[in-house]
Amino acid sequence: MEETKRTDKEVLSKGIRIMLICLLLMFAGPTVVHIAFSNDDKPLYIPLLILGILFCVGAIFTLFKGIQTIMISLFGENRK
């Protein structure tokens, strides 16, 4: 008899938490970059710009990590 695969609920909840962090970073990154570009004459221009770019890169990374975690919870881990 064929074994039915079940969704791993713990891994799925971890993936959803990662995606929520991604959502936060997706809003925070462009907002901080916009604030930096609108205040380019201030002394905090460069640190805010670097922080905003790091938030955007973090959003991309957590997006891929969250999708990967959700896929592992649904289909299992097939590493060879």
Buried (B, 14 or more C-beta within 10 A) or exposed (E): EEEEEEEBEEBBEBBEEBBEBBBBBBEBBBEBBEBBEEEEEEEEBEEBBEBBBEBBEBBEEBBEBBBEBBEBBBEEEEEE
